[in-house]
Amino acid sequence: MAASAKSFLADAGYGEQELDANSALMELDKGLRSGKLGEQCEAVVRFPRLFQKYPFPILINSAFLKLADVFRVGNNFLRLCVLKVTQQSEKHLEKILNVDEFVKRVFSVIHSNDPVARAITLRMLGSMASIIPERKNAHHNIRQSLDSHDNVEVEAAIFAAANFSAQSKDFAAGICNKISEMIQGLATPVDLKLKLIPILQHMHHDASLASSSRQLLQQLVTSYPSTKMVIVTLHTFTLLAASSLVDIPKQIQLLLQYLKSDPRKAVKRLAIQDLKLLANKTPHTWSRENIQALCESALHTPYDSLKLGMLSVLSTLSGTIAIKQYFSSVPGTVATTARSFDLVKLAQECCYHNNRGIAAHGVRILTNISASCQEKDLLPLEQDAVFGLESLLVLCSQDDSPGAQATLKITLTCMVKLVKCRPHLSQSVVESLLTQLHSAQDAARILMCHCLAAIAMQLPVLADGMLGDLMDLYKLIGLSTTDKKQELLVSLATVIFVSSQKALSSEIKTVIKQQLENASNGWTAYRIARQASRMGNHDMARELYQSLLTQVASEHFYFWLNSLKEFSHAEQCLTGLQEDNYSSALSCIAEALKSYHKGIASLTAASTPLNPLSFQCGFVKLRIDLLQAFSQLICTCNSLKTSPPPAIATTIAMTSGNDLQRCGRISNQACMKHSMEEFRNLATRYGDLYQSSFDADSATLRNVELQQQSCLLISHAIEALILDPESASFQEYSSNGTAHVESEYERRMMSVFNHVLEEVESLNRKYAPVSYLVSNTCLCNAVIALLKVPLSFQRYFFQKLQSTSIKLALSPSPRNPAEPIAVQNNQQLALKVEGVVQHGSKPGLFRKIQSVCLNVSSVLQSKSGPDYKIPIDNMTNEMEQRVEPHNDYFSTQFLLNFVILGTHNITVESSVIDSNGIVWKTGPKTTIFVKSLEDPYSQQVRLQQQQGQPPSQQQQQRTAYSRF
């Protein structure tokens, strides 16, 4: 169970105390000042860790200046260590505040008599090119060093020239002719020319520079036909075209020409590699003729390795817009059938090739064509794709080599994609998977189970009849002794949970528990329980969590498992709900709430400072409040039955013009109105939880969205049936269809939503105004229908795959957080806000930060001046700015006024905007206090006025001047 720490909880971090930034820097500084070379080197190489931990400019500036001193006075080995640190910490370079001083200390070594020292300095300057792109002295020394007689120094100058060319347009334009002369010069050795040519890939700053570089490369390709020169030149050609964008079609034609006519396999391989690069970057620039030429080359080549490369390019293109351009008929030509296209012929020919990689690309091309092209003449290709996939499945499932597993992954991915786009093919695909599952290797079985689960999540294709085969296989795996056994038990259990659309039968539960008792460890049982919670099989999950409680060593883990057990028990209580049995429903909800309250107490105990479990606590608290709101609504409807409105209620409502009078006494107490507002408030809170979950996967976010929609649905039903039938609109709540349904839980929830909406709408049309008895029955049945769908605890509840956080630093900042910053009331406070975006191991897995929105507000807490009426505008500051992080760092400034004397509370709150423009309230929120003091002159004038003394002549003049 110890391995579970990384996935959802972290230890409290007990152990040695962490040093603050200044102490850590002083420790390293002590090492730098040591007389021993080893200690100095150790201190230098520890700096990247320091930058990672304290990534703010004030520390980074001091640290780099210390490193520059070491570079200036140290030996070449220390200089090399500083160079490596600088290259590792490239994204922190722009935080250096004293750039001139830093460069001055480093640059002093360029005048050394030691060519190695000069070479390291040149590489250091090249590594710093992003912060000193236009330093003319650096440009001059790089040009000078290119003419050096020392090879080490020349290579360093080439490195620096490449880096400066990428950053500086002036340097690129100035060095281009120099590079050209050296490459074409007879005195330059060939190996040096090979190193100089790649610099030309950075000559893309303007069209004329790119054009002259292309001409030079064109001359080189024809003038130097040796293999190495052609390979380096062609690759530089491609990178230049990819950066300048205008010459990509010409480059594709040139690469295809070399692929077709050059007999050397190395050149052909390079052409394929560059074509793949251009296919990934700019698929829209590929014309039909380009794809046709590539197909012809692939059809005619006798070499499998080259055919594999060409098919790789074609399979990349087949998943993009280029495939539609290829199949669109050219005006003036007769439309040809799908099977007459060379691409289709090639894919069909390769589907059954004896090379697995070639066959995989063949079926991927057919799958992509079937998925993206809906034309009738392309429909027969579906069966070709299915047959090809099935043959590859049989071939790869019997082989457990890494190559076979990689091919199997491609095959199964294609199966999922094909079934998603062509649902009518799902039955045959699933049957072939289930048939092959028995004879496959264990590694292949795991992948096949994942594929089955992915298909079954989209379409309910796993019938109850197939469960028998799955259970037999589960028993068989439980008896085996392979190393993949634990993983296979989890994968197969997931498929069983997905295929059991209703509650698991007792027989299935018994089989799973027996196998877990005999053959699994605690971590496997936990993973299976987690899957059961995700699929809504809460009875199974509860039993597994219960069995694991005594197998963990940490009390945090114990409380976590105990909370999961209570949540599963609570949801299990709701499965016994029945329509029209409202007293039973109330008791079930009460029992569920009892377990939920126990669970939230355990969940709070499981949280640690490093892992506060904020999403889990927020989600569960909302679930508790939702169940309480449902319970209150059913109670309100029941009380309306026991105390019905009088017979003349409708007449009273029409006479008074108040429709609420139709509900009699209940409406006067405003219970229904309060209930509707409560559901709307819950929907808003679910929306806030959604906005705060930037790192959540799409399935978790969709789950939160469904909970929000269920709250809106009930509030709408109350309004439409009881409070305001005439103004309630059905348009905004109408279903958008179930085309994008991703899971069985979503499918069932959408079905309930549609059913409730149809019922409410039909009641409004048939029985306007709706009687209280019918409306109460409809509301209670809607609540029960929603609760009967087992809640799904999605991945983000258990596991955080993406981690993103923002750390803010404010200046000026007080030494003591409770101590206010003193500001005179006739001055403005310049508040500088700096921030660092910190990522986990998989940055940008689900969404990326485009910009950060900073909101600064101030509120007057206590007033120390005279008590007179103050305009509201003078009491508060409200400002907002958006900044784009660069290398995960951002900074901006705010000017704040504090005219009113007293203590002001400043709050800085950050939120992020992703690449789709959606705002996420991720935080953090930082608070500082400011004390606004009266300026000395105003204070002196006020005191003199209080004492009745007229101001002096000098003060009168100052007052007169101060008006201007």
Secondary structure as GFF3:
##gff-version 3
##sequence-region A 1 964
A	DSSP	three_ten_helix	2	4	.	.	.	ID=ss1
A	DSSP	alpha_helix	5	8	.	.	.	ID=ss2
A	DSSP	alpha_helix	21	32	.	.	.	ID=ss3
A	DSSP	alpha_helix	37	45	.	.	.	ID=ss4
A	DSSP	alpha_helix	47	53	.	.	.	ID=ss5
A	DSSP	alpha_helix	57	73	.	.	.	ID=ss6
A	DSSP	alpha_helix	76	88	.	.	.	ID=ss7
A	DSSP	three_ten_helix	90	95	.	.	.	ID=ss8
A	DSSP	alpha_helix	99	107	.	.	.	ID=ss9
A	DSSP	three_ten_helix	108	111	.	.	.	ID=ss10
A	DSSP	alpha_helix	115	127	.	.	.	ID=ss11
A	DSSP	alpha_helix	136	145	.	.	.	ID=ss12
A	DSSP	alpha_helix	151	167	.	.	.	ID=ss13
A	DSSP	alpha_helix	169	184	.	.	.	ID=ss14
A	DSSP	alpha_helix	190	196	.	.	.	ID=ss15
A	DSSP	three_ten_helix	197	202	.	.	.	ID=ss16
A	DSSP	alpha_helix	207	223	.	.	.	ID=ss17
A	DSSP	alpha_helix	227	244	.	.	.	ID=ss18
A	DSSP	alpha_helix	248	261	.	.	.	ID=ss19
A	DSSP	alpha_helix	265	281	.	.	.	ID=ss20
A	DSSP	three_ten_helix	283	285	.	.	.	ID=ss21
A	DSSP	alpha_helix	288	300	.	.	.	ID=ss22
A	DSSP	alpha_helix	304	318	.	.	.	ID=ss23
A	DSSP	alpha_helix	322	327	.	.	.	ID=ss24
A	DSSP	three_ten_helix	338	340	.	.	.	ID=ss25
A	DSSP	alpha_helix	342	350	.	.	.	ID=ss26
A	DSSP	alpha_helix	356	372	.	.	.	ID=ss27
A	DSSP	three_ten_helix	376	378	.	.	.	ID=ss28
A	DSSP	alpha_helix	381	397	.	.	.	ID=ss29
A	DSSP	alpha_helix	402	421	.	.	.	ID=ss30
A	DSSP	three_ten_helix	423	425	.	.	.	ID=ss31
A	DSSP	alpha_helix	426	437	.	.	.	ID=ss32
A	DSSP	alpha_helix	442	458	.	.	.	ID=ss33
A	DSSP	three_ten_helix	464	466	.	.	.	ID=ss34
A	DSSP	alpha_helix	467	479	.	.	.	ID=ss35
A	DSSP	alpha_helix	485	499	.	.	.	ID=ss36
A	DSSP	alpha_helix	506	519	.	.	.	ID=ss37
A	DSSP	alpha_helix	522	535	.	.	.	ID=ss38
A	DSSP	alpha_helix	538	548	.	.	.	ID=ss39
A	DSSP	three_ten_helix	549	551	.	.	.	ID=ss40
A	DSSP	alpha_helix	555	573	.	.	.	ID=ss41
A	DSSP	three_ten_helix	574	576	.	.	.	ID=ss42
A	DSSP	alpha_helix	582	606	.	.	.	ID=ss43
A	DSSP	alpha_helix	614	642	.	.	.	ID=ss44
A	DSSP	alpha_helix	649	656	.	.	.	ID=ss45
A	DSSP	three_ten_helix	659	663	.	.	.	ID=ss46
A	DSSP	alpha_helix	665	668	.	.	.	ID=ss47
A	DSSP	alpha_helix	671	691	.	.	.	ID=ss48
A	DSSP	alpha_helix	698	718	.	.	.	ID=ss49
A	DSSP	pi_helix	719	723	.	.	.	ID=ss50
A	DSSP	alpha_helix	744	766	.	.	.	ID=ss51
A	DSSP	alpha_helix	772	788	.	.	.	ID=ss52
A	DSSP	alpha_helix	795	798	.	.	.	ID=ss53
A	DSSP	beta_strand	804	811	.	.	.	ID=ss54
A	DSSP	beta_strand	821	824	.	.	.	ID=ss55
A	DSSP	beta_strand	828	839	.	.	.	ID=ss56
A	DSSP	beta_strand	849	863	.	.	.	ID=ss57
A	DSSP	alpha_helix	872	875	.	.	.	ID=ss58
A	DSSP	beta_strand	877	883	.	.	.	ID=ss59
A	DSSP	beta_strand	889	897	.	.	.	ID=ss60
A	DSSP	beta_strand	902	914	.	.	.	ID=ss61
A	DSSP	beta_strand	919	920	.	.	.	ID=ss62
A	DSSP	beta_strand	925	933	.	.	.	ID=ss63
A	DSSP	alpha_helix	936	947	.	.	.	ID=ss64
A	DSSP	alpha_helix	953	962	.	.	.	ID=ss65
###
